[in-house]
Amino acid sequence: MDALLRFWAERAPRERLILGAGAAVLAAALVYLLLIEPAWLGSRRLEPALRTQRTQVAQLDQLLAEARTLRARAATAGMSPAEAREAIDKSLAAAGLKPTRNAPLGDDLQLAFTDVPYAAWAGWLAQTERQTGARASSVVARATATPGRADIEVTLRLAGR
C-alpha cells in the first residue's frame, strides 16, 4: 500500500486527474459488465418463458374454475327440491336479500324482490344456480327510480328437474 501511495504522490496533478478519470471509467465498466449486463440479458432471456408461464397459469385458472363448477354440479345432482329451497333460503340470507314473496309451486320456486340492487341480485342468482343446480325459468325485472335498483320476479326450476 505504501508503494501505491508513493506512486500517487510522485504524480503531477494533471496526471492524477487522468489516472482518477481512468479508474472511474474502469470501475463503471466493471459495474456494468459484472452487475447490469448479466441481469439485463437474463431478464430478456426469461421474458418468453414468463409469457408462456402466464398463459399456463391462465389456463390452469380456467380449468380450476371448471372443476369447481363440475364439483358443485355433482354435489347438487342429488339435491331434492326441499333441500334446494333450504339452500336458496340460506343463500338469500347470506347475500342480504329479502324476498317480498317466496312461494313454492311444485318443483318451482317463485321469488319477488322489491327495490333491490340489481348487481347484488344478479350475483346471487348466478351463485345460487351454481350451488343448487336451480335454473331461472322466468325473470321479470323492472327498473326503479333509483339507478342500479330494480323490482324483480323470478321463477326458479329446482334441481333435478
C-alpha positions as CSV (number, residue, x, y, z in Angstrom):
1,M,0.0,0.0,0.0
2,D,3.0,2.3,0.8
3,A,4.2,1.8,-2.8
4,L,0.9,2.8,-4.2
5,L,0.7,5.9,-2.1
6,R,4.3,6.8,-3.1
7,F,3.4,6.3,-6.7
8,W,0.4,8.6,-6.4
9,A,2.4,11.3,-4.6
10,E,5.0,11.3,-7.3
11,R,2.4,12.1,-10.0
12,A,1.6,15.6,-11.1
13,P,-1.9,17.0,-10.5
14,R,-2.8,16.6,-14.2
15,E,-1.6,13.0,-14.2
16,R,-3.6,12.3,-11.1
17,L,-6.7,13.7,-12.7
18,I,-6.2,11.5,-15.8
19,L,-5.5,8.4,-13.7
20,G,-8.6,9.1,-11.5
21,A,-10.8,9.5,-14.5
22,G,-9.4,6.3,-16.0
23,A,-10.1,4.5,-12.7
24,A,-13.7,5.8,-12.6
25,V,-14.3,4.7,-16.2
26,L,-12.8,1.3,-15.4
27,A,-15.0,1.0,-12.3
28,A,-18.1,1.9,-14.3
29,A,-17.2,-0.6,-17.0
30,L,-16.7,-3.3,-14.3
31,V,-20.1,-2.5,-12.6
32,Y,-21.8,-2.7,-16.0
33,L,-20.1,-5.9,-17.1
34,L,-20.4,-7.7,-13.8
35,L,-23.8,-6.5,-12.5
36,I,-26.0,-4.7,-15.0
37,E,-25.4,-6.6,-18.3
38,P,-25.9,-10.1,-16.8
39,A,-29.2,-9.1,-15.2
40,W,-30.4,-7.4,-18.3
41,L,-29.5,-10.3,-20.6
42,G,-31.1,-12.7,-18.1
43,S,-34.4,-10.9,-18.0
44,R,-34.5,-10.7,-21.8
45,R,-33.8,-14.4,-21.9
46,L,-36.6,-15.2,-19.4
47,E,-39.3,-13.0,-20.9
48,P,-40.6,-15.7,-23.4
49,A,-40.6,-18.3,-20.6
50,L,-42.5,-15.8,-18.4
51,R,-45.1,-15.2,-21.1
52,T,-45.6,-19.0,-21.5
53,Q,-46.0,-19.5,-17.8
54,R,-48.5,-16.7,-17.5
55,T,-50.5,-18.4,-20.3
56,Q,-50.3,-21.7,-18.5
57,V,-51.5,-20.0,-15.2
58,A,-54.5,-18.6,-17.0
59,Q,-55.3,-22.0,-18.5
60,L,-55.0,-23.6,-15.0
61,D,-57.3,-21.0,-13.5
62,Q,-59.9,-21.8,-16.2
63,L,-59.5,-25.5,-15.5
64,L,-59.8,-24.9,-11.8
65,A,-63.0,-22.9,-12.2
66,E,-64.4,-25.6,-14.4
67,A,-63.5,-28.3,-11.9
68,R,-65.2,-26.3,-9.1
69,T,-68.3,-25.9,-11.3
70,L,-68.4,-29.6,-12.1
71,R,-67.8,-30.5,-8.4
72,A,-70.7,-28.2,-7.4
73,R,-72.9,-29.8,-10.0
74,A,-72.0,-33.3,-8.8
75,A,-72.8,-32.2,-5.2
76,T,-76.2,-30.8,-6.2
77,A,-77.2,-33.6,-8.5
78,G,-78.9,-35.5,-5.8
79,M,-80.5,-32.4,-4.1
80,S,-84.2,-32.7,-3.6
81,P,-86.5,-29.7,-4.3
82,A,-86.9,-29.3,-0.5
83,E,-83.1,-29.3,0.0
84,A,-82.7,-26.8,-2.8
85,R,-85.4,-24.5,-1.3
86,E,-83.5,-24.6,2.0
87,A,-80.2,-23.9,0.3
88,I,-81.8,-21.0,-1.6
89,D,-83.2,-19.5,1.7
90,K,-79.7,-19.7,3.2
91,S,-78.1,-18.1,0.2
92,L,-80.6,-15.3,0.3
93,A,-79.9,-14.6,3.9
94,A,-76.1,-14.7,3.3
95,A,-76.5,-12.2,0.4
96,G,-78.7,-9.9,2.5
97,L,-81.6,-10.2,0.1
98,K,-85.1,-10.4,1.5
99,P,-87.8,-11.5,-1.0
100,T,-91.2,-10.0,-0.7
101,R,-92.6,-13.3,-2.0
102,N,-91.2,-16.8,-1.5
103,A,-93.7,-19.2,-2.8
104,P,-93.0,-22.9,-3.7
105,L,-95.1,-24.1,-6.7
106,G,-94.5,-27.8,-7.0
107,D,-90.8,-28.2,-8.1
108,D,-90.6,-24.5,-8.8
109,L,-90.0,-21.6,-6.5
110,Q,-91.3,-18.1,-7.2
111,L,-89.5,-15.2,-5.7
112,A,-90.2,-11.5,-5.8
113,F,-87.9,-8.7,-4.7
114,T,-88.8,-5.0,-4.3
115,D,-86.2,-2.3,-4.9
116,V,-83.1,-4.4,-4.6
117,P,-79.6,-3.7,-6.0
118,Y,-79.7,-5.4,-9.4
119,A,-75.9,-6.3,-9.4
120,A,-76.2,-7.9,-6.0
121,W,-79.3,-9.9,-7.1
122,A,-77.7,-11.0,-10.4
123,G,-74.6,-12.2,-8.5
124,W,-76.8,-14.1,-6.0
125,L,-78.7,-15.7,-8.8
126,A,-75.5,-16.9,-10.6
127,Q,-74.1,-18.3,-7.4
128,T,-77.3,-20.0,-6.5
129,E,-77.6,-21.6,-9.9
130,R,-74.1,-23.0,-9.5
131,Q,-74.5,-24.2,-5.9
132,T,-78.0,-25.6,-6.0
133,G,-78.4,-26.6,-9.7
134,A,-81.6,-24.5,-9.8
135,R,-82.3,-22.7,-13.1
136,A,-84.2,-19.4,-13.6
137,S,-87.1,-20.3,-16.0
138,S,-88.6,-16.8,-15.9
139,V,-87.3,-13.5,-14.9
140,V,-89.0,-10.1,-15.0
141,A,-87.0,-7.1,-13.9
142,R,-88.3,-3.5,-13.8
143,A,-86.0,-0.6,-13.1
144,T,-87.0,1.6,-10.2
145,A,-86.5,5.3,-9.9
146,T,-83.2,4.7,-8.1
147,P,-80.3,3.9,-10.5
148,G,-79.0,0.4,-10.2
149,R,-82.1,-0.9,-8.3
150,A,-85.0,-3.0,-9.6
151,D,-88.2,-4.8,-8.8
152,I,-87.6,-8.5,-9.8
153,E,-89.8,-11.5,-10.1
154,V,-88.1,-14.8,-10.8
155,T,-89.2,-18.4,-11.1
156,L,-86.6,-21.0,-10.3
157,R,-86.8,-24.5,-11.6
158,L,-85.3,-26.5,-8.7
159,A,-82.5,-29.1,-9.0
160,G,-83.1,-32.5,-10.6
161,R,-86.0,-31.3,-12.8
